[in-house]
């Protein structure tokens, strides 16, 4: 399978989905109580931004270990956001539908990020499909059932990239 070399972190599906999650967090936290502006709102937004920002920063790193370190930081921030979704729901700051929407977005980012990390780890290994080097993504026209398929189809079952 041939990959398409990305020109920027913005070409990465995982970053695009992480950015979409950030925008959703900003949208929903606008409605939180003013008393949470410097508490939960600030923490939730910071953690959400950290996911996309660390993917972007890691994109340009040269060595596997350095790239993976930034992806791991993004994974940590992602898990922090999972908790903030639960807390927001438990405090009645978001309704069940919003909780489901945010959870769905973050689960998609998590699957893609896990797969992206696997791609980095397997970089240069014979037979690995999808990410051949950091910054390479599959063309939407070259979809397969590979576990490292990063096509832009959110309904594609091959996007289930859990370890």
FENVENJO-V576629 format. One record per pair of residues at least 6 apart in sequence whose ideal C-beta (glycine too) atoms are under 8 Angstrom apart, sorted by the first residue. I is the first residue (numbers start at 1). J is the second residue. Records with the same first field share a line. If there is no record, write none. Layout:
I = J / J
This chain:
1 = 129 / 130 / 138 / 142 / 144 / 146
2 = 139 / 142
3 = 130 / 131 / 132 / 136 / 137 / 138 / 139 / 142
4 = 136 / 137 / 138 / 139
5 = 135 / 136
6 = 12 / 135 / 136 / 137
8 = 59
9 = 15 / 55 / 56 / 59 / 60
10 = 16
11 = 135 / 137
12 = 55 / 59 / 116 / 135 / 137 / 150
13 = 112 / 137 / 150 / 151 / 152
14 = 55 / 109 / 112 / 113 / 115 / 116 / 150
15 = 52 / 55 / 56 / 59
16 = 152
17 = 105 / 108 / 109 / 112 / 154
18 = 51 / 52 / 55 / 74 / 109 / 113
19 = 52
20 = 105
21 = 48 / 51 / 52 / 81 / 102 / 105 / 106 / 109
22 = 45 / 48 / 49 / 51 / 52
24 = 101 / 102 / 105
25 = 44 / 45 / 48 / 81 / 102
26 = 45 / 48
28 = 88 / 94 / 98 / 102
29 = 40 / 41 / 44 / 45
31 = 93
32 = 40 / 41 / 88 / 93
33 = 93
36 = 93
40 = 84 / 87 / 88 / 91 / 93
43 = 80 / 84
44 = 81 / 84 / 88
47 = 77 / 80 / 81 / 84
48 = 77 / 81
50 = 73 / 74 / 77
51 = 74 / 77 / 78 / 81 / 109 / 113
52 = 74
54 = 70 / 71 / 73 / 74 / 77
55 = 70 / 71 / 74 / 113 / 116
57 = 70
58 = 66 / 67 / 68 / 69 / 70 / 71 / 74 / 134
59 = 67 / 134 / 135
61 = 67 / 69 / 70 / 134
64 = 120 / 121 / 123
67 = 120 / 134
68 = 117 / 120 / 121
71 = 113 / 116 / 117 / 120
72 = 117
74 = 113
75 = 110 / 113 / 114 / 117
78 = 106 / 109 / 110 / 113
81 = 106
82 = 103 / 106
85 = 94 / 99 / 102 / 103 / 106
86 = 99
88 = 94 / 99
89 = 95 / 96 / 98 / 99
94 = 102
108 = 154 / 159
110 = 162
111 = 159 / 160 / 161 / 162
112 = 150 / 159 / 161
114 = 161 / 162 / 163
115 = 130 / 147 / 148 / 149 / 150 / 159 / 161
116 = 131 / 150
118 = 147 / 148 / 161 / 163
119 = 128 / 130 / 131 / 134 / 148 / 150
120 = 131 / 134
122 = 128 / 131 / 148
123 = 131 / 132 / 133 / 134
124 = 132 / 133
128 = 148
129 = 144 / 146 / 148 / 149
130 = 138 / 146 / 147 / 148 / 149 / 150
131 = 137 / 148 / 150
137 = 150
138 = 149 / 150 / 151
139 = 151
140 = 151 / 152 / 153
142 = 151
143 = 149 / 151 / 153 / 156 / 158
144 = 158
145 = 157 / 158
146 = 158
147 = 158 / 161
148 = 161
149 = 156 / 158 / 159
150 = 159
151 = 158 / 159
153 = 159
